[in-house]
Amino acid sequence: MANPGETTAARLLAFPGVRRVPTPRAELFDRQGFLSAELCQALIALIERDRRPSSIADENGDAYFRTSETCDLPAEDAAVQSLEKSLFDLNGIDPAHGEPVQGQRYLAGQEFKAHTDYFEPSGRDFAKFCSVAGQRTWTFMIYLNDVEAGGATRFKEVGKIFQPEAGKLLCWNNHRPDGTLNGATIHHGMKVRKGVKYVITKWYRERPWGW
């Protein structure tokens, strides 16, 4: 493994049920039923309790770019600790390199337009977000519920759309094999058409979190 803030395709594919999207453009994986229904419901309750309007790292003037609500989940909560253990069993990434788990809620009509998870080196706040822990390495996202209509995650550059499904995990490497940032990981949290969508996201960094 390159460093303790990363995992590998071989490690992920050794975990039962993990599938890799057949594309050379990105390391992108999914796994159905990664979390139990009970754990999903416990995490939803935490999101409902602490949610606030979402923001983005570098404002782009589009007030409708990210219209969900979000929250940082408390590390001491039993449900969050169970989630963290499940992620470590899967990816083996040193927990010190992880950001706090973030939860999001999308109502009908809300979305997160096409974006990448890494911080743009040319961004106004790049130094602010990367000076301590470095760049984001891997993203792990889990849908917590089925959605009545809409709410898919679309990776346009690799021609793949994932539909929300309770407990389903998506994960991807934000870098290419040569270490450069991978623009093909751009993805769109598409509008929810009916119902509500809940997801959690866990990002890992090049260096220990340290904030």
Contacts in CASP RR format, 6 or more apart in sequence:
PFRMAT RR
TARGET T0000
AUTHOR 0000-0000-0000
METHOD contacts of the structure
MODEL  1
MANPGETTAARLLAFPGVRRVPTPRAELFDRQGFLSAELCQALIALIERD
RRPSSIADENGDAYFRTSETCDLPAEDAAVQSLEKSLFDLNGIDPAHGEP
VQGQRYLAGQEFKAHTDYFEPSGRDFAKFCSVAGQRTWTFMIYLNDVEAG
GATRFKEVGKIFQPEAGKLLCWNNHRPDGTLNGATIHHGMKVRKGVKYVI
TKWYRERPWGW
1 7 0 8 1.000
1 8 0 8 1.000
1 11 0 8 1.000
2 8 0 8 1.000
3 206 0 8 1.000
4 93 0 8 1.000
4 94 0 8 1.000
4 96 0 8 1.000
4 97 0 8 1.000
5 93 0 8 1.000
5 94 0 8 1.000
5 97 0 8 1.000
5 98 0 8 1.000
5 137 0 8 1.000
5 138 0 8 1.000
5 204 0 8 1.000
5 205 0 8 1.000
5 206 0 8 1.000
6 93 0 8 1.000
6 137 0 8 1.000
6 138 0 8 1.000
6 173 0 8 1.000
6 204 0 8 1.000
7 91 0 8 1.000
7 92 0 8 1.000
7 93 0 8 1.000
7 138 0 8 1.000
9 20 0 8 1.000
9 27 0 8 1.000
9 29 0 8 1.000
11 91 0 8 1.000
11 92 0 8 1.000
12 18 0 8 1.000
12 20 0 8 1.000
12 29 0 8 1.000
12 90 0 8 1.000
12 91 0 8 1.000
12 171 0 8 1.000
13 20 0 8 1.000
13 29 0 8 1.000
15 31 0 8 1.000
15 89 0 8 1.000
15 90 0 8 1.000
17 31 0 8 1.000
17 32 0 8 1.000
18 29 0 8 1.000
18 30 0 8 1.000
18 31 0 8 1.000
18 90 0 8 1.000
19 29 0 8 1.000
19 30 0 8 1.000
19 31 0 8 1.000
20 27 0 8 1.000
20 28 0 8 1.000
20 29 0 8 1.000
21 28 0 8 1.000
21 29 0 8 1.000
21 30 0 8 1.000
21 155 0 8 1.000
21 158 0 8 1.000
21 160 0 8 1.000
23 158 0 8 1.000
23 159 0 8 1.000
23 160 0 8 1.000
25 157 0 8 1.000
25 158 0 8 1.000
25 182 0 8 1.000
25 184 0 8 1.000
26 155 0 8 1.000
26 157 0 8 1.000
26 158 0 8 1.000
26 172 0 8 1.000
26 173 0 8 1.000
26 182 0 8 1.000
26 184 0 8 1.000
26 185 0 8 1.000
27 172 0 8 1.000
27 173 0 8 1.000
28 155 0 8 1.000
28 158 0 8 1.000
28 160 0 8 1.000
28 170 0 8 1.000
28 171 0 8 1.000
28 172 0 8 1.000
28 173 0 8 1.000
28 185 0 8 1.000
29 170 0 8 1.000
29 171 0 8 1.000
29 172 0 8 1.000
30 162 0 8 1.000
30 168 0 8 1.000
30 169 0 8 1.000
30 170 0 8 1.000
30 171 0 8 1.000
31 90 0 8 1.000
31 168 0 8 1.000
31 169 0 8 1.000
32 165 0 8 1.000
32 167 0 8 1.000
32 168 0 8 1.000
33 165 0 8 1.000
33 166 0 8 1.000
33 167 0 8 1.000
33 168 0 8 1.000
33 169 0 8 1.000
34 86 0 8 1.000
34 90 0 8 1.000
34 142 0 8 1.000
34 167 0 8 1.000
34 168 0 8 1.000
34 169 0 8 1.000
35 43 0 8 1.000
35 83 0 8 1.000
35 86 0 8 1.000
35 142 0 8 1.000
35 144 0 8 1.000
35 166 0 8 1.000
35 167 0 8 1.000
35 169 0 8 1.000
36 167 0 8 1.000
37 166 0 8 1.000
37 167 0 8 1.000
39 79 0 8 1.000
39 82 0 8 1.000
39 83 0 8 1.000
40 144 0 8 1.000
40 145 0 8 1.000
40 166 0 8 1.000
40 167 0 8 1.000
40 198 0 8 1.000
41 144 0 8 1.000
42 78 0 8 1.000
42 79 0 8 1.000
43 73 0 8 1.000
43 79 0 8 1.000
43 80 0 8 1.000
43 83 0 8 1.000
43 103 0 8 1.000
43 144 0 8 1.000
43 198 0 8 1.000
43 200 0 8 1.000
44 144 0 8 1.000
44 145 0 8 1.000
44 198 0 8 1.000
46 71 0 8 1.000
46 73 0 8 1.000
46 74 0 8 1.000
46 77 0 8 1.000
46 79 0 8 1.000
46 80 0 8 1.000
46 103 0 8 1.000
47 69 0 8 1.000
47 71 0 8 1.000
47 73 0 8 1.000
47 103 0 8 1.000
47 104 0 8 1.000
47 105 0 8 1.000
47 144 0 8 1.000
47 198 0 8 1.000
47 200 0 8 1.000
48 105 0 8 1.000
49 71 0 8 1.000
50 71 0 8 1.000
50 72 0 8 1.000
50 73 0 8 1.000
51 69 0 8 1.000
51 70 0 8 1.000
51 71 0 8 1.000
51 103 0 8 1.000
51 105 0 8 1.000
52 69 0 8 1.000
52 70 0 8 1.000
52 71 0 8 1.000
53 69 0 8 1.000
53 70 0 8 1.000
54 66 0 8 1.000
54 67 0 8 1.000
54 68 0 8 1.000
54 69 0 8 1.000
54 70 0 8 1.000
54 104 0 8 1.000
54 112 0 8 1.000
55 66 0 8 1.000
55 70 0 8 1.000
56 65 0 8 1.000
56 66 0 8 1.000
56 115 0 8 1.000
57 119 0 8 1.000
57 123 0 8 1.000
57 125 0 8 1.000
57 129 0 8 1.000
58 120 0 8 1.000
58 123 0 8 1.000
58 124 0 8 1.000
58 125 0 8 1.000
62 113 0 8 1.000
64 113 0 8 1.000
65 112 0 8 1.000
65 113 0 8 1.000
65 115 0 8 1.000
66 111 0 8 1.000
66 112 0 8 1.000
66 113 0 8 1.000
66 115 0 8 1.000
67 106 0 8 1.000
67 109 0 8 1.000
67 110 0 8 1.000
67 111 0 8 1.000
67 112 0 8 1.000
68 104 0 8 1.000
68 105 0 8 1.000
68 106 0 8 1.000
68 110 0 8 1.000
68 111 0 8 1.000
68 112 0 8 1.000
69 104 0 8 1.000
69 105 0 8 1.000
70 102 0 8 1.000
70 103 0 8 1.000
70 104 0 8 1.000
70 105 0 8 1.000
71 102 0 8 1.000
71 103 0 8 1.000
72 100 0 8 1.000
72 101 0 8 1.000
72 102 0 8 1.000
72 103 0 8 1.000
73 80 0 8 1.000
73 100 0 8 1.000
73 101 0 8 1.000
73 102 0 8 1.000
73 103 0 8 1.000
73 200 0 8 1.000
74 80 0 8 1.000
75 81 0 8 1.000
75 84 0 8 1.000
75 100 0 8 1.000
75 101 0 8 1.000
80 101 0 8 1.000
83 101 0 8 1.000
83 142 0 8 1.000
83 200 0 8 1.000
83 202 0 8 1.000
84 95 0 8 1.000
84 101 0 8 1.000
87 93 0 8 1.000
87 140 0 8 1.000
87 202 0 8 1.000
88 95 0 8 1.000
90 140 0 8 1.000
90 169 0 8 1.000
91 138 0 8 1.000
91 140 0 8 1.000
91 171 0 8 1.000
93 138 0 8 1.000
93 204 0 8 1.000
94 208 0 8 1.000
96 208 0 8 1.000
96 209 0 8 1.000
97 133 0 8 1.000
97 137 0 8 1.000
97 204 0 8 1.000
97 205 0 8 1.000
97 206 0 8 1.000
97 207 0 8 1.000
97 208 0 8 1.000
97 209 0 8 1.000
98 202 0 8 1.000
98 203 0 8 1.000
98 204 0 8 1.000
98 205 0 8 1.000
98 209 0 8 1.000
99 133 0 8 1.000
99 136 0 8 1.000
99 202 0 8 1.000
99 203 0 8 1.000
99 204 0 8 1.000
99 205 0 8 1.000
99 209 0 8 1.000
100 209 0 8 1.000
101 200 0 8 1.000
101 201 0 8 1.000
101 202 0 8 1.000
102 200 0 8 1.000
102 201 0 8 1.000
102 202 0 8 1.000
102 203 0 8 1.000
103 198 0 8 1.000
103 199 0 8 1.000
103 200 0 8 1.000
103 201 0 8 1.000
104 112 0 8 1.000
104 197 0 8 1.000
104 198 0 8 1.000
104 199 0 8 1.000
104 200 0 8 1.000
104 201 0 8 1.000
105 196 0 8 1.000
105 197 0 8 1.000
105 198 0 8 1.000
106 112 0 8 1.000
106 151 0 8 1.000
106 189 0 8 1.000
106 192 0 8 1.000
106 196 0 8 1.000
106 197 0 8 1.000
106 198 0 8 1.000
106 199 0 8 1.000
107 192 0 8 1.000
107 195 0 8 1.000
107 196 0 8 1.000
108 191 0 8 1.000
108 192 0 8 1.000
108 193 0 8 1.000
108 194 0 8 1.000
108 195 0 8 1.000
108 196 0 8 1.000
109 191 0 8 1.000
109 192 0 8 1.000
109 193 0 8 1.000
110 191 0 8 1.000
110 192 0 8 1.000
111 151 0 8 1.000
111 188 0 8 1.000
111 189 0 8 1.000
111 190 0 8 1.000
111 191 0 8 1.000
111 192 0 8 1.000
112 188 0 8 1.000
112 189 0 8 1.000
113 188 0 8 1.000
113 189 0 8 1.000
114 154 0 8 1.000
114 156 0 8 1.000
114 186 0 8 1.000
114 187 0 8 1.000
114 188 0 8 1.000
115 186 0 8 1.000
115 187 0 8 1.000
115 188 0 8 1.000
116 174 0 8 1.000
116 181 0 8 1.000
116 182 0 8 1.000
116 183 0 8 1.000
116 185 0 8 1.000
116 186 0 8 1.000
116 187 0 8 1.000
117 136 0 8 1.000
117 139 0 8 1.000
117 174 0 8 1.000
117 185 0 8 1.000
117 203 0 8 1.000
118 135 0 8 1.000
118 136 0 8 1.000
118 174 0 8 1.000
118 175 0 8 1.000
118 181 0 8 1.000
118 185 0 8 1.000
119 125 0 8 1.000
119 126 0 8 1.000
119 129 0 8 1.000
119 130 0 8 1.000
119 135 0 8 1.000
119 136 0 8 1.000
120 126 0 8 1.000
121 181 0 8 1.000
132 207 0 8 1.000
132 209 0 8 1.000
132 210 0 8 1.000
132 211 0 8 1.000
133 205 0 8 1.000
133 206 0 8 1.000
133 207 0 8 1.000
133 208 0 8 1.000
133 209 0 8 1.000
133 210 0 8 1.000
133 211 0 8 1.000
134 205 0 8 1.000
134 206 0 8 1.000
134 207 0 8 1.000
135 174 0 8 1.000
135 181 0 8 1.000
135 205 0 8 1.000
135 206 0 8 1.000
136 174 0 8 1.000
136 203 0 8 1.000
136 204 0 8 1.000
136 205 0 8 1.000
137 173 0 8 1.000
137 174 0 8 1.000
137 175 0 8 1.000
137 204 0 8 1.000
137 205 0 8 1.000
137 206 0 8 1.000
138 171 0 8 1.000
138 172 0 8 1.000
138 173 0 8 1.000
138 174 0 8 1.000
138 203 0 8 1.000
138 204 0 8 1.000
139 170 0 8 1.000
139 171 0 8 1.000
139 172 0 8 1.000
139 174 0 8 1.000
139 185 0 8 1.000
139 201 0 8 1.000
139 202 0 8 1.000
139 203 0 8 1.000
140 169 0 8 1.000
140 170 0 8 1.000
140 171 0 8 1.000
140 201 0 8 1.000
140 202 0 8 1.000
140 203 0 8 1.000
140 204 0 8 1.000
141 153 0 8 1.000
141 169 0 8 1.000
141 170 0 8 1.000
141 171 0 8 1.000
141 199 0 8 1.000
141 200 0 8 1.000
141 201 0 8 1.000
141 202 0 8 1.000
142 167 0 8 1.000
142 168 0 8 1.000
142 169 0 8 1.000
142 170 0 8 1.000
142 199 0 8 1.000
142 200 0 8 1.000
142 201 0 8 1.000
143 164 0 8 1.000
143 165 0 8 1.000
143 166 0 8 1.000
143 167 0 8 1.000
143 168 0 8 1.000
143 197 0 8 1.000
143 198 0 8 1.000
143 199 0 8 1.000
144 166 0 8 1.000
144 167 0 8 1.000
144 198 0 8 1.000
144 199 0 8 1.000
144 200 0 8 1.000
145 164 0 8 1.000
145 166 0 8 1.000
145 196 0 8 1.000
145 197 0 8 1.000
145 198 0 8 1.000
146 164 0 8 1.000
146 165 0 8 1.000
146 166 0 8 1.000
147 163 0 8 1.000
147 164 0 8 1.000
147 192 0 8 1.000
147 194 0 8 1.000
147 195 0 8 1.000
147 196 0 8 1.000
147 197 0 8 1.000
148 193 0 8 1.000
148 194 0 8 1.000
148 195 0 8 1.000
149 192 0 8 1.000
149 193 0 8 1.000
149 194 0 8 1.000
149 195 0 8 1.000
150 163 0 8 1.000
150 164 0 8 1.000
150 190 0 8 1.000
150 191 0 8 1.000
150 192 0 8 1.000
150 193 0 8 1.000
150 194 0 8 1.000
150 197 0 8 1.000
151 163 0 8 1.000
151 164 0 8 1.000
151 189 0 8 1.000
151 190 0 8 1.000
151 191 0 8 1.000
151 192 0 8 1.000
151 193 0 8 1.000
151 197 0 8 1.000
152 161 0 8 1.000
152 162 0 8 1.000
152 163 0 8 1.000
152 164 0 8 1.000
152 189 0 8 1.000
152 190 0 8 1.000
153 161 0 8 1.000
153 162 0 8 1.000
153 164 0 8 1.000
153 170 0 8 1.000
153 187 0 8 1.000
153 188 0 8 1.000
153 189 0 8 1.000
153 190 0 8 1.000
154 160 0 8 1.000
154 161 0 8 1.000
154 162 0 8 1.000
154 187 0 8 1.000
154 188 0 8 1.000
154 189 0 8 1.000
154 190 0 8 1.000
155 161 0 8 1.000
155 162 0 8 1.000
155 184 0 8 1.000
155 185 0 8 1.000
155 186 0 8 1.000
155 187 0 8 1.000
156 186 0 8 1.000
156 187 0 8 1.000
156 188 0 8 1.000
157 183 0 8 1.000
157 184 0 8 1.000
157 185 0 8 1.000
157 186 0 8 1.000
158 184 0 8 1.000
162 168 0 8 1.000
162 170 0 8 1.000
164 197 0 8 1.000
164 199 0 8 1.000
172 185 0 8 1.000
173 182 0 8 1.000
173 185 0 8 1.000
174 181 0 8 1.000
174 182 0 8 1.000
174 185 0 8 1.000
175 181 0 8 1.000
175 182 0 8 1.000
176 182 0 8 1.000
END
